[in-house]
Amino acid sequence: MSDTRVYILDHGEMKAKEYFLYWNATGEATIRLPAYSVLIDHADGLFLFDSGFDLCHMETLAPGLCKQTAEQTLPGQLSLLGKRPADITHVVNSHYHIDHVGGNKHCLHAKTICHACELEEARNPESFEMGGYSDISFAPGLRSGDPQLDIYTPSFETLRGDQEIARGVHLFETPGHTHGHYSLMVRLAGRRPMLFTGDAAYTTRTVERMEIASAHVDPKASIRSIERLKALAEKHDAEMFFGHDIEQFEHYRIAPAYYS
């Protein structure tokens, strides 16, 4: 843990109406949403939490709503650190929505980790979830009769419950946005723990007003997960890093800068 570094990788920006971020909100304002991943340089390996979106795929769904330069792709961001996708040992996804899995396909040598419920949901999404789960480039056979999950990675591991996947690297179950959503907490030697909420909490406003996202499968579970994140932050004196808060994101240390 004393040598652990955390890098925030910038994968570009999306746009959405206010009512998409906050269920039952009536605002028509267009809000910018950052997309980022978290790279943990740890004694046990190089862990990637989420991987941003694939611009070409996003353009097929919503032309013009996303911006991403070549430098903001996963390979481009890793190159700023002198690293390549082949250096990633573990890819951990908060969930399998399109803005969190776009770079997975580049990590050919990594162990792929997710919640067992999330893998099942991605395999058999409800009709209203098809767009969110439309990028299955990380496992092309996922929806065939016999998915070959290891087609890109040496191993594919599903988890249940809270897990410490490496010393000081914790996954906490925070369902509601999706059934198998995980949030991440990383302990570092020189600062407060970093609690990455993923899409269990889009923004600061989500937590302050208890306003869940319009995209959800279980609103009650979503509220319980926000409450859980607040309790975890208090218990561990952790700083929360929200999934799509543009105002907070503008104050992050972006790679090649890091936290340690």
MIDOSE-1310 file (N, C-alpha, C; in nm, 2 decimals, decimal comma, always signed):
residues 260
msdt	+0,08/-0,12/+0,00/+0,00/+0,00/+0,00/+0,09/+0,13/+0,00; +0,20/+0,12/+0,07/+0,29/+0,24/+0,07/+0,34/+0,28/-0,06; +0,35/+0,19/-0,16/+0,40/+0,22/-0,29/+0,28/+0,24/-0,39; +0,16/+0,23/-0,35/+0,05/+0,23/-0,44/+0,03/+0,37/-0,50
rvyi	+0,00/+0,38/-0,63/-0,03/+0,51/-0,69/-0,16/+0,49/-0,76; -0,24/+0,60/-0,76/-0,37/+0,60/-0,83/-0,37/+0,71/-0,94; -0,39/+0,67/-1,06/-0,40/+0,76/-1,18/-0,55/+0,77/-1,22; -0,59/+0,89/-1,25/-0,72/+0,91/-1,31/-0,70/+0,94/-1,46
ldhg	-0,76/+0,85/-1,54/-0,74/+0,86/-1,69/-0,86/+0,93/-1,75; -0,84/+1,03/-1,82/-0,94/+1,11/-1,89/-0,98/+1,05/-2,02; -1,11/+1,01/-2,03/-1,15/+0,94/-2,16/-1,25/+1,03/-2,24; -1,26/+1,16/-2,21/-1,34/+1,24/-2,29/-1,47/+1,29/-2,21
emka	-1,57/+1,32/-2,29/-1,68/+1,39/-2,24/-1,81/+1,35/-2,31; -1,92/+1,34/-2,24/-2,05/+1,31/-2,29/-2,14/+1,43/-2,26; -2,26/+1,44/-2,32/-2,36/+1,54/-2,28/-2,49/+1,47/-2,26; -2,57/+1,52/-2,17/-2,70/+1,46/-2,14/-2,79/+1,57/-2,08
keyf	-2,92/+1,55/-2,09/-3,01/+1,64/-2,03/-3,02/+1,62/-1,88; -3,05/+1,73/-1,80/-3,05/+1,72/-1,66/-3,14/+1,61/-1,61; -3,25/+1,58/-1,68/-3,35/+1,48/-1,63/-3,29/+1,34/-1,64; -3,18/+1,32/-1,73/-3,12/+1,19/-1,73/-3,03/+1,17/-1,61
lywn	-2,97/+1,27/-1,55/-2,89/+1,25/-1,44/-2,97/+1,24/-1,31; -3,09/+1,30/-1,31/-3,17/+1,30/-1,18/-3,31/+1,26/-1,21; -3,35/+1,15/-1,16/-3,49/+1,10/-1,18/-3,59/+1,19/-1,14; -3,69/+1,22/-1,22/-3,80/+1,31/-1,20/-3,76/+1,46/-1,21
atge	-3,64/+1,49/-1,24/-3,60/+1,63/-1,26/-3,67/+1,68/-1,38; -3,70/+1,81/-1,38/-3,77/+1,86/-1,50/-3,68/+1,95/-1,59; -3,56/+1,97/-1,54/-3,47/+2,06/-1,61/-3,43/+2,01/-1,75; -3,43/+2,10/-1,85/-3,39/+2,07/-1,99/-3,24/+2,11/-2,01
atir	-3,17/+2,16/-1,91/-3,04/+2,20/-1,94/-2,95/+2,08/-1,98; -2,86/+2,11/-2,07/-2,76/+2,01/-2,12/-2,64/+2,01/-2,02; -2,60/+1,90/-1,97/-2,50/+1,89/-1,87/-2,38/+1,81/-1,93; -2,26/+1,85/-1,91/-2,14/+1,78/-1,95/-2,11/+1,67/-1,85
lpay	-2,08/+1,55/-1,90/-2,05/+1,44/-1,81/-1,91/+1,39/-1,85; -1,81/+1,39/-1,75/-1,68/+1,34/-1,78/-1,69/+1,18/-1,78; -1,60/+1,12/-1,86/-1,58/+0,98/-1,86/-1,44/+0,95/-1,82; -1,42/+0,87/-1,72/-1,28/+0,84/-1,68/-1,27/+0,70/-1,63
svli	-1,14/+0,66/-1,62/-1,11/+0,53/-1,55/-1,01/+0,55/-1,44; -0,99/+0,45/-1,36/-0,90/+0,46/-1,25/-0,79/+0,35/-1,27; -0,67/+0,39/-1,27/-0,56/+0,30/-1,28/-0,48/+0,29/-1,15; -0,47/+0,17/-1,09/-0,41/+0,15/-0,96/-0,28/+0,07/-0,98
dhad	-0,17/+0,14/-0,96/-0,04/+0,08/-0,97/+0,00/+0,02/-0,84; -0,01/-0,11/-0,82/-0,01/-0,18/-0,69/+0,10/-0,28/-0,70; +0,15/-0,32/-0,58/+0,25/-0,42/-0,57/+0,20/-0,56/-0,63; +0,07/-0,58/-0,63/+0,01/-0,70/-0,68/-0,02/-0,70/-0,83
glfl	-0,01/-0,58/-0,89/-0,04/-0,57/-1,04/-0,08/-0,43/-1,07; -0,12/-0,42/-1,20/-0,18/-0,29/-1,25/-0,32/-0,31/-1,28; -0,41/-0,25/-1,19/-0,55/-0,27/-1,19/-0,62/-0,15/-1,26; -0,71/-0,18/-1,35/-0,79/-0,08/-1,42/-0,93/-0,09/-1,38
fdsg	-0,99/+0,02/-1,32/-1,13/+0,02/-1,28/-1,20/+0,10/-1,39; -1,28/+0,03/-1,47/-1,36/+0,09/-1,58/-1,26/+0,13/-1,69; -1,31/+0,16/-1,81/-1,22/+0,19/-1,92/-1,28/+0,29/-2,02; -1,38/+0,37/-1,98/-1,43/+0,48/-2,07/-1,52/+0,42/-2,18
fdlc	-1,54/+0,51/-2,28/-1,63/+0,47/-2,39/-1,55/+0,46/-2,52; -1,61/+0,39/-2,61/-1,55/+0,38/-2,75/-1,63/+0,48/-2,83; -1,56/+0,58/-2,89/-1,62/+0,69/-2,96/-1,70/+0,64/-3,08; -1,64/+0,55/-3,15/-1,71/+0,49/-3,27/-1,84/+0,43/-3,24
hmet	-1,84/+0,35/-3,13/-1,97/+0,29/-3,08/-2,07/+0,39/-3,04; -2,02/+0,49/-2,96/-2,11/+0,59/-2,92/-2,18/+0,67/-3,03; -2,10/+0,69/-3,14/-2,15/+0,77/-3,25/-2,26/+0,70/-3,32; -2,26/+0,56/-3,31/-2,37/+0,49/-3,38/-2,50/+0,50/-3,30
lapg	-2,49/+0,54/-3,17/-2,61/+0,55/-3,08/-2,66/+0,69/-3,07; -2,56/+0,78/-3,05/-2,60/+0,92/-3,03/-2,50/+1,01/-3,10; -2,51/+1,03/-3,23/-2,41/+1,11/-3,30/-2,39/+1,25/-3,24; -2,27/+1,29/-3,22/-2,24/+1,43/-3,18/-2,25/+1,45/-3,03
lckq	-2,29/+1,35/-2,95/-2,30/+1,38/-2,80/-2,18/+1,35/-2,72; -2,08/+1,29/-2,78/-1,95/+1,26/-2,71/-1,83/+1,32/-2,78; -1,73/+1,35/-2,70/-1,61/+1,40/-2,75/-1,49/+1,32/-2,69; -1,40/+1,28/-2,78/-1,29/+1,20/-2,73/-1,17/+1,21/-2,84
taeq	-1,06/+1,25/-2,79/-0,94/+1,26/-2,88/-0,87/+1,13/-2,88; -0,77/+1,11/-2,97/-0,69/+0,99/-2,97/-0,62/+0,98/-2,84; -0,57/+1,09/-2,78/-0,50/+1,08/-2,65/-0,59/+1,04/-2,54; -0,72/+1,06/-2,55/-0,82/+1,02/-2,45/-0,87/+0,88/-2,45
tlpg	-0,83/+0,80/-2,56/-0,86/+0,66/-2,56/-0,77/+0,59/-2,45; -0,81/+0,47/-2,42/-0,73/+0,40/-2,32/-0,58/+0,39/-2,36; -0,55/+0,34/-2,48/-0,41/+0,33/-2,52/-0,34/+0,47/-2,51; -0,41/+0,58/-2,55/-0,35/+0,71/-2,55/-0,32/+0,76/-2,41
qlsl	-0,41/+0,73/-2,31/-0,39/+0,77/-2,18/-0,28/+0,69/-2,11; -0,27/+0,56/-2,14/-0,16/+0,48/-2,08/-0,03/+0,52/-2,14; -0,02/+0,56/-2,26/+0,10/+0,61/-2,32/+0,16/+0,73/-2,25; +0,08/+0,81/-2,19/+0,13/+0,92/-2,11/+0,21/+0,88/-1,99
lgkr	+0,18/+0,75/-1,95/+0,25/+0,70/-1,83/+0,37/+0,60/-1,87; +0,39/+0,59/-2,01/+0,49/+0,50/-2,05/+0,44/+0,35/-2,04; +0,31/+0,33/-2,05/+0,25/+0,20/-2,03/+0,17/+0,17/-2,16; +0,14/+0,04/-2,17/+0,06/-0,01/-2,28/-0,06/-0,10/-2,22
padi	-0,17/-0,12/-2,30/-0,27/-0,20/-2,25/-0,23/-0,34/-2,21; -0,12/-0,39/-2,27/-0,07/-0,52/-2,24/-0,01/-0,53/-2,09; +0,02/-0,41/-2,04/+0,07/-0,40/-1,90/-0,04/-0,42/-1,79; -0,17/-0,40/-1,83/-0,28/-0,42/-1,74/-0,29/-0,56/-1,69
thvv	-0,29/-0,59/-1,56/-0,30/-0,73/-1,51/-0,45/-0,76/-1,48; -0,53/-0,66/-1,44/-0,66/-0,68/-1,40/-0,75/-0,57/-1,45; -0,86/-0,60/-1,51/-0,97/-0,51/-1,55/-1,09/-0,53/-1,46; -1,12/-0,43/-1,38/-1,24/-0,44/-1,29/-1,34/-0,34/-1,34
nshy	-1,46/-0,39/-1,36/-1,57/-0,29/-1,41/-1,67/-0,27/-1,30; -1,70/-0,14/-1,28/-1,81/-0,11/-1,19/-1,94/-0,17/-1,23; -1,96/-0,17/-1,37/-2,07/-0,23/-1,43/-2,04/-0,23/-1,58; -2,13/-0,28/-1,66/-2,10/-0,30/-1,80/-2,17/-0,21/-1,90
hidh	-2,21/-0,09/-1,85/-2,27/+0,01/-1,94/-2,16/+0,06/-2,04; -2,21/+0,11/-2,15/-2,12/+0,15/-2,27/-2,01/+0,25/-2,23; -2,03/+0,34/-2,14/-1,93/+0,44/-2,11/-1,83/+0,39/-2,00; -1,84/+0,26/-1,97/-1,74/+0,21/-1,87/-1,66/+0,09/-1,92
vggn	-1,69/+0,04/-2,05/-1,63/-0,08/-2,10/-1,56/-0,06/-2,23; -1,56/+0,06/-2,29/-1,51/+0,09/-2,42/-1,36/+0,05/-2,44; -1,28/+0,05/-2,34/-1,14/+0,02/-2,35/-1,10/-0,12/-2,31; -1,20/-0,19/-2,26/-1,17/-0,33/-2,21/-1,10/-0,42/-2,32
khcl	-1,15/-0,40/-2,44/-1,10/-0,49/-2,55/-0,95/-0,47/-2,58; -0,89/-0,36/-2,53/-0,75/-0,34/-2,55/-0,66/-0,42/-2,46; -0,72/-0,47/-2,35/-0,64/-0,53/-2,24/-0,64/-0,68/-2,26; -0,56/-0,72/-2,35/-0,56/-0,86/-2,40/-0,50/-0,96/-2,30
hakt	-0,42/-0,91/-2,20/-0,35/-1,00/-2,11/-0,41/-0,99/-1,97; -0,51/-0,92/-1,95/-0,56/-0,90/-1,81/-0,66/-1,00/-1,77; -0,67/-1,02/-1,64/-0,78/-1,09/-1,58/-0,90/-0,99/-1,57; -1,02/-1,04/-1,62/-1,14/-0,95/-1,62/-1,22/-0,99/-1,50
icha	-1,26/-0,89/-1,43/-1,33/-0,91/-1,30/-1,46/-0,83/-1,30; -1,57/-0,89/-1,26/-1,70/-0,82/-1,24/-1,78/-0,89/-1,14; -1,89/-0,83/-1,11/-1,99/-0,89/-1,02/-2,07/-1,00/-1,10; -2,10/-1,11/-1,04/-2,17/-1,22/-1,11/-2,30/-1,17/-1,17
cele	-2,37/-1,09/-1,09/-2,50/-1,04/-1,13/-2,49/-0,95/-1,25; -2,38/-0,87/-1,26/-2,36/-0,78/-1,37/-2,33/-0,86/-1,50; -2,26/-0,96/-1,49/-2,23/-1,04/-1,61/-2,36/-1,10/-1,66; -2,45/-1,15/-1,57/-2,57/-1,21/-1,62/-2,66/-1,10/-1,68
earn	-2,66/-0,98/-1,62/-2,75/-0,87/-1,67/-2,70/-0,83/-1,81; -2,57/-0,83/-1,83/-2,51/-0,79/-1,96/-2,54/-0,90/-2,06; -2,55/-1,02/-2,02/-2,58/-1,13/-2,11/-2,73/-1,13/-2,15; -2,82/-1,10/-2,05/-2,96/-1,10/-2,08/-3,03/-0,97/-2,04
pesf	-2,99/-0,86/-2,10/-3,05/-0,73/-2,05/-3,20/-0,72/-2,09; -3,27/-0,64/-2,00/-3,41/-0,61/-2,03/-3,41/-0,52/-2,16; -3,53/-0,52/-2,22/-3,54/-0,44/-2,35/-3,50/-0,29/-2,33; -3,53/-0,23/-2,21/-3,50/-0,09/-2,19/-3,35/-0,07/-2,16
emgg	-3,28/-0,18/-2,14/-3,13/-0,17/-2,11/-3,04/-0,20/-2,23; -3,10/-0,23/-2,34/-3,02/-0,28/-2,45/-2,92/-0,18/-2,50; -2,96/-0,05/-2,50/-2,86/+0,05/-2,54/-2,75/+0,06/-2,44; -2,77/+0,06/-2,32/-2,67/+0,07/-2,21/-2,57/-0,05/-2,22
ysdi	-2,62/-0,17/-2,26/-2,54/-0,29/-2,27/-2,50/-0,32/-2,41; -2,50/-0,22/-2,50/-2,48/-0,26/-2,64/-2,34/-0,28/-2,68; -2,24/-0,23/-2,60/-2,10/-0,26/-2,63/-2,05/-0,38/-2,56; -2,05/-0,49/-2,64/-2,00/-0,62/-2,58/-1,87/-0,66/-2,64
sfap	-1,79/-0,56/-2,69/-1,66/-0,59/-2,75/-1,57/-0,66/-2,66; -1,59/-0,65/-2,53/-1,50/-0,71/-2,43/-1,53/-0,86/-2,43; -1,64/-0,91/-2,47/-1,67/-1,05/-2,48/-1,77/-1,07/-2,59; -1,72/-1,08/-2,71/-1,81/-1,09/-2,83/-1,91/-1,20/-2,83
glrs	-1,88/-1,31/-2,76/-1,97/-1,42/-2,76/-2,07/-1,42/-2,64; -2,08/-1,31/-2,58/-2,16/-1,30/-2,45/-2,30/-1,34/-2,47; -2,36/-1,31/-2,58/-2,51/-1,34/-2,60/-2,53/-1,45/-2,70; -2,43/-1,53/-2,73/-2,45/-1,65/-2,81/-2,48/-1,76/-2,72
gdpq	-2,51/-1,87/-2,77/-2,55/-1,99/-2,69/-2,44/-2,04/-2,60; -2,31/-2,01/-2,65/-2,20/-2,06/-2,57/-2,09/-1,96/-2,57; -2,11/-1,85/-2,48/-2,01/-1,74/-2,49/-1,87/-1,79/-2,45; -1,78/-1,74/-2,53/-1,64/-1,77/-2,50/-1,58/-1,64/-2,43
ldiy	-1,59/-1,64/-2,30/-1,56/-1,52/-2,22/-1,41/-1,49/-2,22; -1,33/-1,59/-2,25/-1,18/-1,58/-2,24/-1,12/-1,55/-2,38; -1,21/-1,51/-2,47/-1,16/-1,49/-2,61/-1,05/-1,38/-2,61; -1,06/-1,28/-2,52/-0,96/-1,17/-2,52/-0,87/-1,17/-2,40
tpsf	-0,91/-1,24/-2,29/-0,84/-1,23/-2,17/-0,80/-1,37/-2,12; -0,69/-1,39/-2,04/-0,65/-1,52/-1,99/-0,75/-1,58/-1,90; -0,83/-1,50/-1,82/-0,93/-1,55/-1,73/-1,03/-1,45/-1,70; -1,15/-1,50/-1,67/-1,27/-1,41/-1,64/-1,33/-1,45/-1,51
etlr	-1,32/-1,36/-1,41/-1,36/-1,40/-1,28/-1,48/-1,32/-1,23; -1,59/-1,38/-1,18/-1,70/-1,31/-1,13/-1,70/-1,32/-0,97; -1,74/-1,22/-0,91/-1,74/-1,20/-0,76/-1,88/-1,18/-0,71; -1,90/-1,20/-0,59/-2,03/-1,17/-0,52/-1,99/-1,11/-0,38
gdqe	-2,06/-1,01/-0,33/-2,03/-0,96/-0,20/-1,92/-0,86/-0,21; -1,89/-0,79/-0,09/-1,78/-0,70/-0,09/-1,65/-0,78/-0,09; -1,55/-0,73/-0,16/-1,42/-0,80/-0,18/-1,30/-0,71/-0,16; -1,19/-0,76/-0,10/-1,07/-0,69/-0,11/-0,98/-0,76/-0,21
iarg	-0,97/-0,71/-0,33/-0,91/-0,78/-0,44/-0,75/-0,77/-0,44; -0,70/-0,67/-0,36/-0,56/-0,66/-0,34/-0,55/-0,58/-0,21; -0,44/-0,58/-0,14/-0,43/-0,51/-0,02/-0,46/-0,36/-0,03; -0,57/-0,32/+0,04/-0,61/-0,18/+0,03/-0,69/-0,15/-0,08
vhlf	-0,73/-0,24/-0,17/-0,82/-0,22/-0,28/-0,95/-0,29/-0,26; -1,05/-0,22/-0,23/-1,18/-0,28/-0,19/-1,29/-0,25/-0,29; -1,37/-0,35/-0,32/-1,50/-0,34/-0,39/-1,62/-0,35/-0,30; -1,71/-0,26/-0,31/-1,83/-0,26/-0,23/-1,95/-0,27/-0,32
etpg	-2,04/-0,36/-0,29/-2,17/-0,38/-0,36/-2,25/-0,25/-0,35; -2,29/-0,19/-0,46/-2,38/-0,07/-0,46/-2,48/-0,08/-0,57; -2,57/-0,18/-0,56/-2,67/-0,20/-0,67/-2,78/-0,09/-0,68; -2,85/-0,10/-0,79/-2,96/-0,01/-0,81/-2,96/+0,05/-0,95
hthg	-2,84/+0,11/-0,98/-2,82/+0,16/-1,12/-2,82/+0,04/-1,21; -2,75/-0,06/-1,17/-2,76/-0,20/-1,23/-2,76/-0,30/-1,11; -2,80/-0,42/-1,14/-2,81/-0,52/-1,04/-2,67/-0,56/-0,98; -2,56/-0,55/-1,06/-2,43/-0,59/-1,01/-2,33/-0,48/-1,01
hysl	-2,37/-0,37/-0,96/-2,28/-0,25/-0,96/-2,18/-0,26/-0,84; -2,05/-0,23/-0,87/-1,95/-0,22/-0,76/-1,90/-0,08/-0,76; -1,87/-0,03/-0,64/-1,79/+0,09/-0,62/-1,66/+0,05/-0,56; -1,56/+0,13/-0,57/-1,42/+0,10/-0,54/-1,36/+0,20/-0,44
mvrl	-1,29/+0,14/-0,34/-1,22/+0,22/-0,25/-1,07/+0,18/-0,24; -0,98/+0,28/-0,25/-0,84/+0,25/-0,25/-0,77/+0,32/-0,13; -0,70/+0,25/-0,05/-0,63/+0,31/+0,06/-0,49/+0,35/+0,01; -0,44/+0,46/+0,05/-0,31/+0,51/+0,01/-0,23/+0,56/+0,14
agrr	-0,10/+0,56/+0,13/-0,02/+0,59/+0,24/-0,03/+0,74/+0,28; -0,04/+0,82/+0,17/-0,02/+0,97/+0,20/-0,14/+1,05/+0,20; -0,26/+0,99/+0,20/-0,39/+1,07/+0,19/-0,51/+0,99/+0,24; -0,62/+1,05/+0,25/-0,74/+0,98/+0,28/-0,78/+0,88/+0,18
pmlf	-0,85/+0,77/+0,21/-0,89/+0,67/+0,11/-0,97/+0,74/+0,00; -0,96/+0,69/-0,12/-1,03/+0,74/-0,23/-1,15/+0,64/-0,26; -1,27/+0,69/-0,25/-1,39/+0,61/-0,28/-1,46/+0,65/-0,41; -1,44/+0,57/-0,51/-1,50/+0,59/-0,64/-1,64/+0,53/-0,65
tgda	-1,74/+0,62/-0,66/-1,87/+0,57/-0,65/-1,92/+0,50/-0,78; -1,85/+0,52/-0,89/-1,91/+0,47/-1,02/-2,04/+0,54/-1,04; -2,14/+0,47/-1,10/-2,27/+0,53/-1,13/-2,37/+0,51/-1,02; -2,32/+0,46/-0,91/-2,41/+0,46/-0,79/-2,44/+0,60/-0,74
aytt	-2,35/+0,69/-0,77/-2,37/+0,83/-0,74/-2,31/+0,91/-0,86; -2,39/+0,97/-0,94/-2,33/+1,05/-1,06/-2,26/+1,17/-1,01; -2,31/+1,24/-0,92/-2,26/+1,38/-0,88/-2,27/+1,40/-0,73; -2,21/+1,52/-0,69/-2,23/+1,56/-0,55/-2,38/+1,58/-0,52
rtve	-2,45/+1,64/-0,62/-2,59/+1,66/-0,60/-2,67/+1,53/-0,57; -2,63/+1,43/-0,64/-2,69/+1,30/-0,61/-2,69/+1,26/-0,47; -2,58/+1,28/-0,40/-2,57/+1,25/-0,26/-2,63/+1,35/-0,17; -2,61/+1,48/-0,20/-2,67/+1,58/-0,11/-2,82/+1,58/-0,11
rmei	-2,88/+1,56/-0,23/-3,03/+1,56/-0,24/-3,09/+1,42/-0,25; -3,01/+1,32/-0,25/-3,06/+1,18/-0,26/-3,14/+1,17/-0,39; -3,08/+1,22/-0,50/-3,15/+1,21/-0,63/-3,08/+1,11/-0,72; -3,15/+1,00/-0,74/-3,09/+0,89/-0,82/-3,10/+0,92/-0,97
asah	-3,02/+0,85/-1,05/-3,02/+0,87/-1,19/-3,15/+0,82/-1,25; -3,19/+0,87/-1,36/-3,30/+0,82/-1,43/-3,28/+0,68/-1,48; -3,15/+0,65/-1,52/-3,11/+0,51/-1,56/-3,09/+0,43/-1,44; -3,19/+0,34/-1,41/-3,17/+0,25/-1,30/-3,26/+0,12/-1,32
vdpk	-3,23/+0,02/-1,25/-3,32/-0,10/-1,25/-3,40/-0,12/-1,12; -3,35/-0,05/-1,01/-3,42/-0,06/-0,88/-3,40/+0,06/-0,80; -3,50/+0,15/-0,80/-3,48/+0,28/-0,73/-3,46/+0,26/-0,58; -3,52/+0,17/-0,52/-3,50/+0,15/-0,37/-3,36/+0,11/-0,35
asir	-3,31/+0,02/-0,43/-3,17/-0,02/-0,41/-3,07/+0,09/-0,44; -3,11/+0,18/-0,53/-3,03/+0,29/-0,56/-3,01/+0,39/-0,44; -3,13/+0,41/-0,38/-3,12/+0,50/-0,26/-3,04/+0,43/-0,15; -3,06/+0,30/-0,13/-2,98/+0,23/-0,02/-2,83/+0,24/-0,05
sier	-2,80/+0,23/-0,18/-2,66/+0,24/-0,22/-2,60/+0,38/-0,19; -2,67/+0,48/-0,22/-2,62/+0,62/-0,18/-2,60/+0,63/-0,03; -2,70/+0,58/+0,04/-2,68/+0,58/+0,19/-2,56/+0,50/+0,23; -2,54/+0,39/+0,16/-2,42/+0,31/+0,20/-2,29/+0,38/+0,17
lkal	-2,29/+0,45/+0,05/-2,17/+0,52/+0,02/-2,14/+0,63/+0,12; -2,24/+0,70/+0,16/-2,22/+0,80/+0,27/-2,17/+0,74/+0,39; -2,22/+0,63/+0,43/-2,18/+0,56/+0,55/-2,03/+0,51/+0,54; -2,00/+0,46/+0,42/-1,86/+0,41/+0,40/-1,76/+0,53/+0,41
aekh	-1,80/+0,64/+0,35/-1,71/+0,76/+0,35/-1,69/+0,80/+0,49; -1,79/+0,80/+0,57/-1,78/+0,84/+0,71/-1,70/+0,74/+0,79; -1,73/+0,62/+0,77/-1,65/+0,51/+0,85/-1,51/+0,51/+0,82; -1,47/+0,53/+0,69/-1,33/+0,52/+0,66/-1,26/+0,66/+0,64
daem	-1,33/+0,76/+0,66/-1,29/+0,90/+0,64/-1,24/+0,91/+0,49; -1,32/+0,86/+0,40/-1,28/+0,85/+0,26/-1,34/+0,97/+0,19; -1,27/+1,01/+0,08/-1,31/+1,12/-0,01/-1,38/+1,05/-0,12; -1,51/+1,10/-0,15/-1,58/+1,04/-0,26/-1,55/+1,11/-0,40
ffgh	-1,53/+1,02/-0,50/-1,51/+1,07/-0,63/-1,62/+1,02/-0,71; -1,71/+1,11/-0,76/-1,83/+1,07/-0,83/-1,81/+1,03/-0,97; -1,91/+0,96/-1,02/-1,90/+0,90/-1,15/-1,90/+1,00/-1,27; -1,98/+1,10/-1,26/-2,00/+1,19/-1,38/-2,01/+1,34/-1,33
dieq	-1,94/+1,38/-1,24/-1,95/+1,52/-1,18/-1,85/+1,61/-1,25; -1,89/+1,69/-1,35/-1,79/+1,77/-1,43/-1,72/+1,87/-1,34; -1,79/+1,93/-1,24/-1,73/+2,03/-1,16/-1,62/+1,97/-1,07; -1,65/+1,86/-1,01/-1,55/+1,79/-0,93/-1,44/+1,74/-1,02
fehy	-1,47/+1,69/-1,14/-1,37/+1,63/-1,23/-1,26/+1,74/-1,26; -1,30/+1,86/-1,28/-1,21/+1,97/-1,32/-1,10/+2,00/-1,21; -1,12/+1,94/-1,09/-1,02/+1,96/-0,98/-0,94/+1,83/-0,96; -0,97/+1,73/-1,03/-0,89/+1,60/-1,02/-0,75/+1,62/-1,07
riap	-0,66/+1,54/-1,01/-0,53/+1,53/-1,07/-0,54/+1,43/-1,18; -0,52/+1,47/-1,31/-0,54/+1,38/-1,42/-0,40/+1,33/-1,47; -0,40/+1,20/-1,51/-0,27/+1,14/-1,55/-0,21/+1,23/-1,66; -0,08/+1,24/-1,65/+0,02/+1,16/-1,58/+0,04/+1,20/-1,43
ayys	-0,03/+1,30/-1,38/-0,03/+1,32/-1,23/-0,10/+1,20/-1,16; -0,07/+1,19/-1,03/-0,12/+1,08/-0,96/-0,14/+1,11/-0,81; -0,21/+1,02/-0,74/-0,23/+1,02/-0,60/-0,15/+0,91/-0,54; -0,10/+0,94/-0,42/-0,02/+0,83/-0,35/-0,03/+0,85/-0,20
